[in-house]
Amino acid sequence: MTNPTSTTTSTTTSTAETDYRAGRREWTALGVLMLPLLLVSMDVSVLYFALPAIGADLRPSGTQQLWILDIYGFVLAGLLMTTGALGDRIGRRRLLLIGATAFGGASLLAAYADSAGTLIAARALLGIGGATLMPSTMALLRTMFTDPGQRAKAIGLWSGVMTGGIALGSVMSGILVEHFWWGSVFLVNLPAMVLLLVLGPILLPESRNPSPGRFDWLSVPLSMAAVLPVVYGVKEIPSEGWRPLYVVSVTVGLLFAALFVRRQRTGASPLIPPGLLKGHGFTPALVLTLVASLAMMGSAIYTTQYLQAVLGKSPLEAALWSLLPSVFIGAAGPLTAQLVQRGVDRGYVVAGGFTAMAAGFVLLALVGTDSLWLVLAGAGVLACGMVAIMSQLTDLAMTSAPVEQAGTASSLLETGTEFGGALGMAVLGSVGTAVYRHEMPATAPAAARETLGGALATAGRLPGPTGDALLHTAREAFTSGMQGAAITGALLLVPAAAGAAVTLRRIGK
């Protein structure tokens, strides 16, 4: 039998579905694929501790600072569907190497940016590069690991690296900024990208759709017009409220989403083939992925603030403490893969993951204003449940999709993850904000009644006892808001667990 990694020809469905057991070459190639995945996930949080230094050096306005943070995620989310379909057409390895080159060049530009505008542009280019890397890594993994058991283990590792990279990014940022200048948080990308460019052509197979049809260029702006306004609106609503701008933004995005769907259903060569969503288990996996991402991101906005603003940890201390739950994350994906291989129904395994996430929320609902270990335990249980869910849902979705559409399938899953994260911040963020404002007394200063950050800033300007009293009240109110959001999250996950047990039962066994 021919080793698929020794050829660079197009991968067809029959070739990819051959029961070929991967060897040392493929597992080494998986390690190479983990490099871009780790860096893309780290870039979500790598600026958290670098922002003060960037602010002192480049002096961005408040709006520019927001764009420095958000433009990466916006561009990434908006281009995922396009780059996934593009990789199926021009080759996933080729797109991966092009993206690695762009990501490395953008990292260099960002590291030496001499103005806020240049840094924003560099972050946008990083988003473009990231959008090419993420679907390509999963699509290549799908073609390299055709044995179901090996593919499940590989996807489990992929999910663990993806989740752990977000936590690692903030810690890496704190360490680098403490010892070097802020641009070093971007330069760390370069050695990994160079290694990928050197080893990728040697170890990674090329694969593409042998009969992709014409590329539907009109669907590209339609997909971006559908994704970007919705993501922007739902991310801003928790902190800024239901302002007309954000409501209009979400509405416009939904209208373009309807046009995009119509285009995919009627076009001769759609960007997202409608038949892909009809794959056995693909749509349930996509919906459940969105729900899991909603819960994970919705919890993260509270645990990070709790460690710093309620417990008083420094940013670096908070990041280091938040790494502790990650110790167990790497084992969650492979362990759930073994359960499925030993005969446990996949639906029950995913339902167990949702139940674990709900249990994590229950732990967060029990926290007080001095509950470090309880918060870490809740965050750890949530993260392990998330990895267990994502590893199984990703494996199910990628297995149910035709191998020639692996890039498109991967991009849809990633887009669902982005939407879920934005919805989590909107839904659970709004619940916590509402409880916080209800708990704050009417006599408190206006800024303190809005957010915990506003209360911290206000308390610092007040006389000692008065400031301490305001700070205590605000921390109590934030903790109550966190508890309310946690209860809401748990209530959302219970029907998700039941839905997974029913819809995924006996699928993919």
C-alpha positions in Angstrom: 0.0 0.0 0.0 1.3 3.5 -0.9 2.1 5.8 2.0 -0.1 8.8 1.5 2.5 11.2 2.9 4.9 10.2 0.2 2.8 11.7 -2.6 1.8 15.2 -3.5 -1.0 14.4 -5.8 -4.7 15.3 -5.1 -6.3 13.2 -2.4 -9.6 11.7 -3.5 -12.3 10.2 -1.3 -11.3 6.6 -2.0 -7.6 7.3 -1.2 -8.4 9.1 2.0 -10.8 6.5 3.2 -8.3 3.6 2.8 -7.7 2.1 6.3 -4.0 3.1 6.5 -2.4 3.1 9.9 -0.2 6.2 10.4 3.4 5.7 11.4 6.2 7.7 12.8 6.2 10.1 9.9 2.6 11.1 10.3 2.9 11.5 14.1 6.0 13.7 13.5 4.0 15.7 10.9 1.2 16.1 13.5 3.8 17.8 15.8 4.6 20.2 13.0 0.9 20.9 12.5 0.6 21.8 16.2 3.0 24.7 15.8 0.7 27.0 13.8 -2.3 25.8 15.8 -0.6 26.7 19.1 0.5 30.1 17.8 -2.9 31.0 16.4 -4.7 30.1 19.6 -2.0 32.0 21.7 -2.5 35.2 19.6 -6.1 35.4 21.0 -4.7 36.3 24.4 -1.1 37.3 23.8 -1.7 41.0 24.1 -3.4 40.9 27.5 -0.3 41.9 29.4 1.4 43.8 26.6 -1.3 46.5 26.3 0.1 48.8 29.0 3.5 48.8 27.4 2.0 49.3 23.9 -0.1 52.2 25.3 2.9 53.9 26.8 4.9 53.5 23.6 2.4 54.0 20.8 -0.2 56.1 22.7 -3.2 54.7 20.9 -6.6 56.3 21.4 -9.3 54.3 23.3 -10.8 53.3 19.9 -7.5 52.3 18.5 -6.7 50.2 21.6 -10.0 48.3 21.1 -9.1 47.6 17.5 -5.6 46.4 18.4 -7.3 43.8 20.6 -10.3 42.9 18.4 -9.2 43.2 14.7 -7.4 39.8 14.8 -10.5 37.9 15.9 -12.8 39.8 13.6 -10.7 39.1 10.5 -10.1 35.5 11.5 -13.8 34.8 11.9 -14.8 36.6 8.7 -12.4 34.7 6.5 -12.6 31.2 7.8 -15.2 29.9 5.4 -13.4 31.5 2.5 -10.0 30.1 3.3 -11.4 26.6 4.1 -13.0 26.4 0.6 -9.9 27.9 -0.9 -7.7 25.2 0.6 -9.9 22.5 -0.8 -9.2 24.0 -4.3 -5.6 25.0 -4.3 -4.3 22.4 -1.8 -4.3 22.5 2.0 -0.5 22.2 2.4 0.0 25.0 -0.1 -2.5 27.3 1.8 -0.9 26.3 5.1 2.6 27.4 3.9 1.3 30.6 2.3 -0.5 31.4 5.6 2.6 30.6 7.6 4.6 33.0 5.5 1.9 35.7 5.9 1.7 35.1 9.6 5.5 35.3 10.1 5.7 38.5 8.0 2.8 40.1 9.9 4.4 39.1 13.2 7.6 40.9 12.2 5.6 44.0 11.2 3.7 44.0 14.5 6.8 43.6 16.6 8.4 46.7 15.1 5.2 48.8 14.6 5.9 52.5 15.2 2.3 53.6 15.3 -1.1 52.4 16.5 -2.3 52.3 12.9 0.6 50.1 11.8 0.0 47.7 14.7 -3.7 47.5 13.8 -2.9 46.7 10.2 -0.4 44.1 11.3 -3.0 42.4 13.6 -5.4 42.3 10.7 -2.7 40.6 8.6 -2.2 38.1 11.4 -5.9 37.4 11.3 -5.7 36.7 7.6 -2.8 34.3 8.2 -4.6 32.7 11.1 -7.7 32.1 9.0 -5.6 30.1 6.5 -3.8 28.1 9.2 -6.6 26.8 11.3 -8.7 25.0 8.6 -5.6 23.7 6.9 -4.3 22.0 10.0 -7.5 20.1 10.6 -8.0 19.2 6.9 -4.4 17.8 6.7 -4.9 15.9 9.9 -8.1 14.4 8.3 -6.1 13.1 5.3 -3.0 11.9 7.3 -4.9 9.8 9.8 -7.4 7.6 8.1 -7.5 4.9 10.8 -10.5 5.9 13.0 -8.8 5.2 16.3 -5.6 7.1 15.4 -7.6 10.0 14.0 -9.6 10.3 17.2 -6.3 10.4 19.2 -4.8 13.0 16.9 -7.9 15.2 17.1 -7.9 14.8 20.8 -4.4 16.2 20.9 -5.4 18.9 18.5 -8.3 20.0 20.7 -6.0 20.0 23.8 -3.4 22.2 22.1 -6.1 24.6 20.9 -7.6 25.1 24.3 -4.2 25.2 26.2 -2.8 27.7 23.7 -5.2 30.4 24.8 -4.2 30.1 28.4 -0.5 29.9 27.5 -0.7 33.0 25.4 -1.4 35.3 28.3 1.4 33.7 30.5 3.9 34.0 27.6 2.9 37.6 27.2 3.5 38.4 30.8 6.9 36.8 30.9 8.1 38.3 27.7 6.9 41.8 28.6 8.5 41.6 32.0 12.0 40.8 30.5 11.9 42.3 27.0 9.9 45.0 25.1 6.3 44.5 24.0 7.2 43.5 20.4 8.8 40.3 21.7 5.3 38.8 22.1 5.1 38.8 18.3 8.7 37.7 17.5 8.1 34.4 19.4 6.0 33.4 16.3 9.0 33.5 13.9 11.0 30.4 14.9 7.9 28.2 14.8 6.8 29.5 11.4 10.3 29.0 10.0 10.3 25.5 11.3 6.9 24.9 9.7 8.1 26.3 6.3 11.2 24.0 6.4 9.6 20.8 7.6 6.1 21.2 6.1 7.1 20.4 2.5 9.0 17.3 3.7 6.5 15.8 6.1 3.1 17.0 5.2 1.1 15.5 2.3 -0.6 17.7 -0.3 -4.3 17.2 -0.6 -7.1 19.0 -2.4 -10.6 18.4 -3.9 -10.0 16.9 -7.3 -13.2 18.3 -8.7 -13.9 21.6 -6.8 -15.8 23.5 -9.5 -15.4 27.2 -10.0 -14.7 29.4 -7.0 -17.7 31.5 -6.0 -16.2 34.9 -5.5 -19.5 36.6 -4.8 -19.9 34.4 -1.7 -16.7 35.8 -0.2 -18.0 39.3 0.6 -21.4 37.8 1.5 -19.9 35.5 4.1 -17.8 38.3 5.6 -20.8 40.7 5.6 -22.8 37.9 7.4 -20.1 37.1 10.0 -18.4 40.4 10.9 -21.4 42.5 11.9 -22.9 39.8 14.1 -19.6 39.0 15.9 -19.0 42.7 16.4 -22.4 43.4 17.7 -22.6 40.5 20.1 -19.1 41.2 21.5 -19.9 44.9 22.3 -23.4 44.4 23.8 -22.3 43.0 27.1 -20.0 46.0 27.9 -21.8 48.8 26.1 -25.5 47.7 26.4 -28.2 47.3 23.7 -27.2 50.5 21.8 -28.9 51.0 18.4 -25.5 50.6 16.6 -24.9 47.1 17.9 -28.5 46.0 17.4 -28.4 47.3 13.8 -25.0 45.6 13.3 -26.4 42.2 14.3 -29.5 42.7 12.2 -27.5 43.7 9.1 -25.3 40.6 9.6 -28.3 38.3 9.9 -29.8 39.8 6.7 -26.5 39.1 4.8 -26.5 35.6 6.4 -29.9 35.0 4.8 -28.5 36.1 1.4 -25.4 34.0 1.9 -27.5 30.9 2.6 -29.7 31.5 -0.4 -26.6 31.9 -2.6 -25.2 28.5 -1.3 -28.5 26.8 -2.0 -28.9 28.2 -5.6 -25.4 28.7 -6.8 -23.8 26.3 -9.3 -20.6 26.0 -7.3 -21.3 27.2 -3.8 -18.6 28.1 -1.2 -20.4 25.8 1.3 -22.0 22.9 -0.4 -25.5 22.3 1.1 -24.9 18.6 1.0 -22.1 19.0 3.6 -24.6 19.9 6.3 -26.6 16.8 5.5 -23.6 14.5 6.4 -24.5 12.0 9.1 -23.9 13.9 12.3 -22.3 17.0 10.9 -25.1 19.5 11.7 -25.6 18.2 15.3 -21.8 18.5 15.8 -21.8 22.0 14.4 -24.6 23.2 16.7 -23.2 21.5 19.8 -19.8 23.0 19.1 -21.4 26.4 19.2 -23.0 25.7 22.5 -19.8 24.4 24.1 -17.9 27.4 22.9 -20.6 29.7 24.3 -20.2 28.1 27.7 -16.4 28.2 27.6 -15.9 31.8 26.6 -18.8 32.9 28.8 -17.0 31.5 31.8 -13.6 32.8 30.9 -14.6 36.4 31.0 -15.5 35.9 34.7 -12.6 33.7 35.9 -9.9 36.0 34.6 -11.5 39.1 36.1 -12.1 37.3 39.4 -8.5 36.3 39.8 -7.3 39.9 39.3 -10.1 42.2 40.4 -11.7 40.2 43.2 -8.7 38.3 44.6 -6.2 41.1 43.9 -3.7 39.0 41.9 -1.3 40.8 39.6 -1.9 40.1 35.9 1.1 37.7 35.7 0.1 36.0 39.0 -3.4 35.5 37.6 -2.1 34.1 34.4 0.1 31.6 36.2 -2.7 30.5 38.5 -5.0 30.1 35.4 -2.4 27.7 33.9 -2.9 25.2 36.8 -6.2 23.8 35.4 -4.5 23.3 32.0 -2.4 20.5 33.5 -5.3 18.1 33.0 -6.6 19.5 29.7 -4.1 17.5 27.5 -5.3 14.2 28.8 -9.1 14.9 28.3 -9.1 14.4 24.5 -7.2 11.1 24.3 -9.1 9.7 27.3 -12.5 10.3 25.7 -11.2 8.9 22.4 -10.3 5.7 24.3 -13.7 5.5 25.8 -15.3 5.6 22.4 -12.9 3.0 21.0 -13.8 0.7 23.9 -17.4 0.8 23.0 -18.9 3.6 24.9 -21.5 5.4 22.7 -20.2 8.7 21.4 -23.4 10.4 22.3 -23.0 9.5 25.9 -19.4 10.6 26.0 -20.3 14.1 24.6 -23.2 14.2 27.0 -20.8 13.5 29.8 -18.6 16.3 28.6 -21.5 18.7 28.7 -22.4 17.4 32.2 -18.8 18.1 33.3 -19.0 21.6 32.0 -22.3 22.1 33.8 -20.6 20.8 37.0 -17.9 23.3 36.5 -20.5 26.1 36.4 -22.0 24.7 39.6 -18.6 25.1 41.3 -18.4 28.6 40.0 -21.9 29.3 41.4 -20.6 28.5 44.8 -17.7 30.9 45.0 -17.4 33.7 47.4 -15.0 36.7 47.4 -12.1 34.5 48.5 -12.4 31.2 46.7 -9.2 30.7 44.7 -9.2 26.9 44.7 -12.9 26.6 44.0 -12.6 28.9 41.0 -9.6 27.0 39.7 -11.4 23.7 40.2 -14.5 25.0 38.3 -12.3 26.4 35.5 -10.5 23.1 35.2 -13.6 20.9 35.1 -15.1 23.3 32.5 -11.9 23.1 30.3 -11.7 19.3 30.5 -15.3 18.9 29.6 -14.8 21.3 26.7 -11.8 19.4 25.3 -13.7 16.1 25.6 -16.6 17.6 23.7 -14.6 19.3 21.0 -12.4 16.3 20.3 -15.4 14.0 19.8 -17.5 16.6 17.8 -14.6 17.5 15.6 -13.8 13.8 14.9 -17.5 13.2 14.1 -17.8 16.2 11.8 -14.6 15.6 9.9 -15.4 11.9 9.5 -18.9 12.6 8.2 -17.7 15.2 5.7 -16.4 14.0 2.3 -12.6 14.1 2.5 -12.5 16.4 -0.6 -14.4 19.0 1.5 -12.3 18.7 4.6 -11.1 22.3 4.5 -14.6 23.6 4.2 -15.9 21.3 7.0 -13.1 22.5 9.3 -13.8 26.1 8.5 -17.4 25.7 9.4 -16.6 24.2 12.7 -14.1 27.0 13.5 -16.7 29.6 12.5 -19.2 28.0 14.8 -16.6 28.2 17.6 -16.1 31.9 16.9 -19.9 32.6 16.9 -20.3 30.5 20.1 -17.5 32.5 21.9 -19.1 35.8 20.9 -22.6 34.6 22.0 -21.1 33.4 25.3 -19.7 36.8 26.0 -23.0 38.4 25.1 -25.4 36.1 26.9 -23.5 35.3 30.1 -21.8 38.6 30.1 -25.2 40.4 30.0 -26.5 38.2 32.8 -23.5 39.0 35.1 -23.7 42.7 34.2 -27.4 42.9 35.0 -26.8 41.2 38.4 -23.8 43.4 39.2 -25.7 46.6 38.5 -28.7 45.4 40.5 -26.5 44.6 43.5 -24.6 47.9 43.4 -26.3 50.6 45.6 -27.8 53.6 43.9 -25.6 55.9 46.0 -22.4 54.5 44.4 -20.7 56.6 41.8 -22.0 56.1 38.3 -18.8 54.6 37.0 -18.7 52.1 39.9 -22.3 51.0 39.1 -21.4 50.2 35.5 -18.5 47.7 35.9 -16.1 46.3 38.4 -13.2 48.0 36.6 -15.0 51.3 37.0 -15.4 50.6 40.7 -11.7 49.8 41.1 -10.7 53.0 39.4 -13.2 55.1 41.5 -12.2 53.4 44.8 -8.6 54.4 44.2 -9.5 58.1 44.1 -11.6 58.0 47.3 -10.4 58.3 51.0 -9.2 55.1 52.5 -12.3 53.8 54.4 -14.7 55.0 51.8 -12.7 53.5 48.9 -12.4 50.2 50.8 -16.1 50.0 51.4 -16.9 50.7 47.7 -14.3 48.1 46.7 -15.8 45.5 49.0 -19.3 46.2 47.7 -18.2 46.0 44.1 -16.4 42.7 44.6 -19.5 41.2 46.3 -21.7 42.4 43.4 -19.3 41.0 40.8 -19.2 37.7 42.6 -23.0 37.7 42.6 -23.0 38.4 38.9 -20.6 35.6 38.3 -22.8 33.2 40.3 -25.8 34.3 38.2 -24.0 33.8 35.0 -22.7 30.4 36.2 -26.3 29.2 37.0 -27.4 30.4 33.6 -24.6 28.5 31.9 -25.4 25.3 33.8 -29.0 25.6 32.8 -28.0 26.0 29.2 -25.8 22.9 29.3 -28.2 20.5 30.8 -30.5 20.4 27.6 -27.3 20.3 25.5 -26.2 17.2 27.3 -29.6 15.6 26.7 -29.6 16.7 23.1 -26.1 15.2 22.6 -27.2 11.8 24.1 -30.2 11.7 21.8 -28.9 13.1 18.5 -25.4 11.5 18.6 -26.4 8.1 19.9 -25.0 5.4 17.6 -23.6 7.9 15.2 -20.0 7.3 14.2 -19.6 4.0 16.1 
